[in-house]
Structures are given as C-alpha cells and as structure tokens.
Amino acid sequence: MGELKVGRMVLGMVETNCYFVYDDKTRDAIVIDPAKNGLYDKLSANGLNVCAILLTHGHFDHIMGVHELSEKSGAKVYALEAEDELCRNSYLNASDQIGKPYTVEADELLYDGDEIEIAGIKIKVYATPGHTLGSCCYYIESVKWLFSGDTLFAGSIGRSDLPTGNGRQIMISVQQLVDTFDADVKVYPGHGDITTIGEEKAHNPFVS
C-alpha cells in the first residue's frame, strides 16, 4: 500500500465539495458525495479506479452523480441506514424542488460506529444527525482526515430547516465532533474551505 492522498472537485449549482481519497501506489479510490456526472471519466483519465461511493447524506447536491459513477465503475454505494428513506424520496432530498427528481438506493447501509475497510483504507462511521436525520461523517484515522458533509463547516454548521433536519440535533452533533477529535484532525466539509478541529474549537461561533 502506498501513501493516501485526497483530491477535491467543486461541482454543481451550489458548489459541493466532492472528494476522492486514493492510494498513490494502487490507484484505488473512494469517492465521497459525487455531486455531478462526469466524475468517472475524469478520475479514469488520471488512472484512478473507483472502488466505493460514500454519501455523507442524501441531499440532491451530494448525490446527482451517483448513478453514472456507480454504473460505469461498478462501485457500491454506502450511506447511513437512517438516511435510506431520504435518499429514496425526491421530495425529502430536495431534488423535486429544483425540478430534477433524483433518488438513490444504497447498496450498503451503515450504522454509527461501524468500521469498514475498502481498498485497504480503514474508515470509521460517525452518525451526526441534524442537517438531515441520517447525516454522517467518515473518519480515516491513519491520516486524521474527517469528511464532515454538511454537518460542520469552516466557521459554521449546516442548515437544519429542510426535511428531517433538526436544529438541536445538529448542535449536539457538532459539539460531539469537536469533543471527540484532536485539534490537528483535518476537516473536509461538503461546502467551503477545508479546516481543522482546532480551528473550529477556537473560532466557530456554534461551538462552545
């Protein structure tokens, strides 16, 4: 196994961060939140083999590249079990509201605390309800990377006014994240800039 690296593409109408984590030796990759079609061709052109698709949650701006990427790569789709209904319901995932109904059915449903290994990459799952009922974060301990979806942003947190959102829950989830992880853990959010747990502890107004 080689060195783990992470790339980012900012995609779609609301500038969603789509991440791809890959081994620079094997070229095997995991894609997190494929927001738009065309990812397979771009990654393949760079010699990357997509082995899995991880969803932090099921809102339209994080899933609209899932079908094409999964079909072309053969990669399985992973999501938290509590997000299954939202992924499969175009009203709940807000794709109806933009006039492009879109649904996804995960191949593998995950639970809080699950530890999975894909292409030699070990990942721990953290349920972080609030932005949606089944929002989650993915943590790669070997490199101290946390993919926080729309739960924790640089200097802010996700909205909670869409279907299945809950303002109290997201505050609890965010506080648990900053209490759980070391200050030097890098946070890769669903929108905006990359940050660290330490930065959010010090400067995020939603963190106590």
N, C-alpha and C positions, 0 to 999 in steps of 0.2 A: 504494500500500500504506500502511496506517495503522500504528498502534502495536500491538505484540504484547502481549497480556495473557494471564494464566493464572488459571484457576479450579480449585477443588478441591471434590469431594464425597466424604465419608467414607461408604462403603457396605458392606453385608453383615455377616455374623456375626462377622468378625474385623476390622472397621473398616479396610477397604482404602481407601487414597487413590486416587481416580480423578481424573485431571487432564484439563482441556481447555484447549488453547492456541489462541488465536484472534486474528485481525486485527480491531481495533475499527472499521475502516472497511468492509472487505468482508464481515465477519461469518463468514468461513470458519474452520472449527475442525478441530483434530486431537484425538482423544480417546485418552488413554493409560490402558490397563488398565480397561476397563469391567466393573466387578465385579458389577453387578446390572441387571436390567431396569428400564425406565422412564426411562433417560437421554435417549432420543430426544425424548420429549415435553417433558422439562424444558428441554433445550437449544433445541428448536424454539420453545418458548414465549418464549424470550429472543432469538429472531431469529438463532440460530446455525445454520449449515449444516455438518453433519459431512462432512468430505472424506476422512478416513482414520482407521483404528483401529490404534494401535501397542501391541504387547504386550511388556512387559519380560521376561516369562516366562509359562509356561503353567499355573501352579497354579490350582486351581478358583476361589480367592478373587480372582483377577485377570481371569477370562475369562467369568464367567457372565452377562454382559450382551451378549456379542459377537453372538450370533445375531440378537437383536431389533434391536440398533443397526445392524448391517450390512444386514439385510433392509429396514428402514424408510428408511435413509439412502442405501443403495447404495454405501456406503464400502467400500473394500478393507481387508483385514486384513493387517498386517505383523508378522512375527516372525523371530527369528534362525533360520537353517537348522538349527542344532544343536538347536533346541527343537521341531522339527517332530514328532518321534516322541512326545514328552511331551504336546504339545497334542492329539494324536490318540488318546491312550491314557488312558482314565479311571482306570486303576489308577495309572499314573505321575503323573498330575496331581492325584491325591488326591481327586477327586470321588467315586470309589467309596466311600471311607472315610467320607464324610458321607451316604451313601445317595442321592446325586443324581448319577448318572453323566452326565458332560458332556464333550464333545470339540469341538475347534475345528480347522479346517483353514485355514491362512493362504493368502491369495491371492498374496502376495509374500513370498519368503524372502530374508532379508538376511544379510550377512556382515560380519565385523569390518572396520572401516574404510570401509564403504560410506557414501557421502554421497547423500542423497536430498533432493528438493525437492517439497513438497506444498503447494498453495495459496500459493505464494510463500515458504514457510517452509523454510529450509535446515536439515537435521538430519544430524548425523554419528552413526554407529552404533559402539558400543564393546562388544565381546564381554567379558562378565565372568562366566565360569563359576565355579561353586562352590555357590551356592544351588540351582541346577539346572545341568545341562550347558550349556543354551542360554540362560542368563540374559544380558541385555544392558542397556546404558544408552543413553539418547538425549541428545545434546547440541545445544543451539541456541546457536551461538557469538555471534550478533548480540546476544543478551541475557544470555549467560553463565548459562544455565539447564541443569542436569544432572538428568535424570529417572533415578533410580538403582534403581527397582524394589525388590526385597528383597535387594540386594547390600549397600548402605551405608545405615545409619540414623543418626539423630542419637544419638551416643553408643554405637552398637553396630553389629553387622553381622547379616546374615541367617543363619538356621539352615542346617545342611548335612546333616541326618540323614534327609531324605526322599529318595525315589528320584531317582537321578542326581546327588545332592548330593555335595560333596567339601570337607571342611574345609580341607585345604591349599590347594586352588584358590581358595576364597573369600578367604582371607587374602592370596594373591598378587594377586587381582583388586582388592581394596580398597586395597592398597598402591599398585598401579599407578594407581588413580584419584587418590589424594591426591598422588602424584608428578607426575601429568600436568597437573592443572588448577590455575589460580591460586587464591589464598586467597579471593578475592571471588566465586568461582563459587557460585551458589545451588544447593543440592541438594534435590530434591523426591523423597523416598523413598516406597516403597509403603505404609508404615505410619508413624504417628507424626508428629513435628514436622518442619517444614522447617528446614534448617540450611545451613551453608556449608562449603566445603572447608577454610577456615582454622580454623573451629571444630573440625572433626574432627581436623585435624592437631594441634591443641593439647590436645584433651580426650578423644578417643576411645581407650579402652584397647587396642583392637585395631590401632591404627596406630602404627608405630614412627617 
